[in-house]
Amino acid sequence: MSDLINKQIILKSRPVGEPKESDFALVETPTPEPGEGEILSRTIYLSLDPYMRGRISEGESYAASVELGSVIVGGTVSQVIKSNHPQFQVGDFVLSNNGWQTYAVSKGETLRKLDPTQAPLSYSLGVLGMPGLTAYAALLDIGQPKEGETVVVSAASGAVGAVVGQIAKIKGAARVVGIVGSDDKRDYIVKELGFDVGINRKTQELNSALKEAAPNGIDVYYDNTAGVILEAVLQQINLGARIPLVGLISEYNATSTPSGPNLMPLLIKRALIKGFLVGDYQHRFNDFLGDVSGWLQSGKLKYKEDVVVGLENAPDAFIGLLRGDNFGKLIIKVNEDPTTA
């Protein structure tokens, strides 16, 4: 494989505030040879997700930081091109963690084979993968929406939020409100995904918009952002409200500790707010895959991808993701997908 060049994007410097393209570097290295019991795979799709911002920081987090000069972490869909592993054959498609590079060697322990006849390969990085499981498990296990209740979702047009709102409707929520960052996204979640109301956080005053959108109060708030949206939501939570705290995207680029919302309503309303990490919910994967696959096939659940072509464009796309520029699940197409050729 020495004739193949492995393109990699490495962490050149730790971002201060919003990442810059100069924090990343594109390098070329020889493609490695797989050893005994290993496989070599070619990356087809790379998933870009907000959690990566924490992984390129130096601060304390739930996972180790990427070292300077190392390839940036990330979930991928890949195809096996050389195998010394009895369970994987050349040509197999696998869900992997190649990171931001075109080729990678793996021992196979964390790989999952994919069947391209069941769903598009890229779906395993989104609606049928980690973001989908995040939406499913956090909403159903922590949020526990009941028929007739009001559910509010922030970052509602994104890979997680869009699925959350649709599942809430499937489970019988009387009113689902999505908070987004543009009029196009607001129209999309209402007209295409079936949300009852959309709020553009950039042009509408949150407190008054929420009062109008959720006149009976808020029973479940699926929080992808924290910050000022959480502060506004807390003023309208109902007795016994539940808040799955899944993301802090409004704070990921902060250079100082943001001021927090008034948490008094949590006490008065005896509300539950619980942090969520998807790694704690792998036991729910089979239930999730069965339910969500069925909803996709029946048309009850819709899914949108934002595909950027070229590994070299990953840094710019990632910076845009943290600004909310993407529209749907952000995917980098690193190499051609042979199943769509």
N, C-alpha and C positions, 0 to 999 in steps of 0.2 A: 504493500500500500504506500510505498515511499513516493510514488508518482502523484499521489493525491495530496493536495494542500489543505490543511485544516485552518479555516478562518475562525478566529476567536475574538470576542469582545471582552476585554479585561477591565478591571477597575484601576484606573490610573491615579485617581485621587479621591478622597472622601468628600462628598458634596457638603457645602455649607449652605443651608437653606435649599432653594430650588436647585436640583442638579443641572449641570451645564454639559454640553457635548464634550468639553475638554476634560471632564472627569472620567471619560471613557476612552479606550484606545482599541483600534482594530489591528490585530497582529496576525501573522501567518506562521504556522508551524507545520512540521511534517506530521502526517496522519499516523497515529500509533498503530502498532500491530497487536491484536488480541493474543493473550497468553492462554495457557491451559485453563479450560473452564470459563473462558471469557468470550464475549462477542464484540464486534465492531459494528456500529450503526451509523447511518447517515440521517441527520436531522431534516425532517420535512416541515414541521410547524413548531414554533416556539411561542409559549404563552407569556404575555406580559401582564403582571398583576401588581396592585398597589403594595402588597407585602414586601416586594423587593426593595422598596425605599428603606425599610428598616434593616435589611440585610447588607446594604452598602454603607450603613452608618457604623459608628464605633460604639454607640451607646448600648446599654444593657437591653436585651430583648429576649424573646422566648427561643431564639435560635442563634447560632454562631454567626458572626459577621463574615462577609467575604473578605479575604485578605487582599491587600494591595498587590496588584500584579496578577491576581487570579481571575479565572473565568467567572462571570456573574452567573449565579444560580438561576434555574428556571425549569419549569416543566416542559416536556417536548413530546412530540410524536415522531418516531423514527422508524427506519426500515433496516433490518439486519442485512449487512452486506458481506460479513464473514463471521463464521461461528465455530468455536471450539467447545460449545456448550450443548449437552445432549437434549435440552428442552427447547432449544431455539434453532430454527433453520434459516438459511439464507432466503430472504424474501419476506420473512415474518414482519408484521407491523407491531410496534410495541409502544406503550406509554412509558416514558422514561424521564430522566432528569439530566439530560445532556447539558443543560445550561445554554449560554449564549455562544454556541459554536456549531460548526457544520458536521463534525464527526466526534464520536466518543466511544471509549471502551468501557464495558460494564461486565461485572461478574454475574449479573442476571437476578440477584436477590430481590430487587425492588421493581423489576419490570413486570408489566402486565400485557399479555397479548391482546391485540385488537382485531376485531372482525369487521373489515370495511364493508361487508354486505349488510350489516345491521344499522350503521349510521355513518355519516361522513367522518373521516378520521379526526378532523379538527374538533369535533364535538366533545371528544374525550378530554380536551383541555378547557372546556367551558360547561355547557349545560349538562353533559354527562360525566363531568370530572369534578375537580376540586371546587370551582365556583358553584356548580350545581348542588353538590353535597352541602356546601356552606349555606346556601339558600334553604335547602330542604330541612336539614337537621336543626339549624338555629331557629328557624321559624316554628317548626312543629314541636321540637323538644323543649325550647325555652319560651318562645312566644305563645305557643299553644292557642292559636286563634280558634274562637268558637263561633258558631252560627249567629249571625246578627251583630257581631262586633265590628268595630272600626280599627283598621290596620293602616299605619303610616309607614312609608318606606323612604329612606333617603338614598341618594344616588340611584334613583329608581329605573333609569334606562340602562344601567351598567350590567355587567355579566351576572352579578349576584342579584341586584335589586329587581331587575326585570323578571327574573324567575320567582322571586319572593312574592311579588304582587299577584302574579298569575296563580301561584299555589294557594295564596290566601283566598282568592275568589273560588278556586276549585273546592276549598274546604268550607265554603259557605259564609265568608265574611260579608257583612251587609254593605260595607263601604271600605274601599281601598284607595288611599291617597298617596300619590307619588311625588317626591320633591326632586327636581332636576335643574339643569343649568342653562336651558335654552327653550325657546318656543317650539322648535322642531322636535326636541325630545319630549316636551310636554304633550304635543299632538300625538306623537308616536305611542306613548304609554296609554293614552286614553283611547285613541281610534284603532290602534292595532292590537294592543295587549289587553284591553278591557279594564284598565283602571277606571275608577269612577271620576276621579279628579286629579289633575296635574297642577303642580305649583312650580313656577319658574323662580327659583330663589334669588336670581340676579336682578329681576325686574319687579317682583312683588314683595311687599312687606310681610314677613313670615308670620307674625303673630295674628294679624288680621286675616291673612289668607288661610291660615290653619283653622281659625274660628269659623270661617265661612265653609271650608271644605269638610270639617269634622264637627258639625253642630252638636252632636251627642257626646263629644269628648273622644279621647283616644284610649283604646284598650291595649293595643300592641304597637310598639314603635320599634321597627327593625332598623338599627342604627349602623350605617356604614361610614358615618362622617364625624360624629361628635360635634363639638364646637357650638356655634350659634344656633344650629338647627336643633340640637338636643335641648338647648336652653329654652327655645320657643316651645318645643313639644312638651316639656315638663310642666308648663303652665296650664296644659289642657288634658293631662292624663286623668283617667278615671280611677275609681277605687279598685285596687287589685290589678293595676296595669302591669304588663310585663315588657321588658326592654332587653332584647338580645343585643349586646354590644359587640359588634363584629368587626368594625373598622374605625380608624381615626384619621381618615384621609385629609381632613381639614388641618391636621396638626403635623403631618409627616414632614413637611418642609420647614417647620417652625425652628427658629434659632434660639428661642427662649421658651420657658414653660408658659403655655397659654393660661389666661385666667379661666377659671372653671365656672360652670353654671351654678345657679342656686339649687341645691339638692333638697331643700326643705320639702317640696312636693312629694318626693319619694317617701319621706317619713309620714306626711299627712295622709297620703293615698295608699300607704302600705303596699307600695309597688315593688316589683322585682326587677332588678337590673343585673344581668349576669354576663360576664365576659365569655367569648366563644373563640376557641381555636379548633379548626377543622380536624387536626390530628387526633383530637380526643373523641372523634365521632366516626372512626373507621368501621366500628361495629354496625353502623347504620347504612353502610354502602350498598349492600344487596337490596334492602328495602327501597332505598333511594333510586337505585338503577332500575328496578322493576317498575316503580311508580312513574318516574319521570320519563322513561322510555315509552311507557304506555300512553302517557299524556301527549308526548310528541307525536306518536303515531296516529293518535285519534284526532289530533288538531286542537286539543284543549290548551296546549302550551306552545307558544311561538318563541323563536330564538333568532337573534341577529348577531352577526359577526362583523367586526371591523378589521379587514385583512390588509396588512402592509407588506409589500414584497421586498425582500432583501435584508439579510442580516445586518448589513451596514446601516440600515435605517432604524435599528432597534433603539439606540440612545435617544434620538429625536422623538420617536413614537412613545417611549417611556416617559420622557419629560412632559409630553402632551397628555398622557394618561393621568398624571398627577394634577394637571390643570383641569381635567374633565373634558379634554378635546375629543376623545374617542366617542364613537356612537355604536354601542354594542360591545361584545367581547373582543378585546384587542389581541390579535394573533399576528405573528410575523411568519410569513411564508419564506422559509429558508431555502428549500429546494422544491422542485416540481413534485406534485402529488401524483404518483403513477395510477392511482385509482380514478382520477378525473381527467387523465390525458386522453 
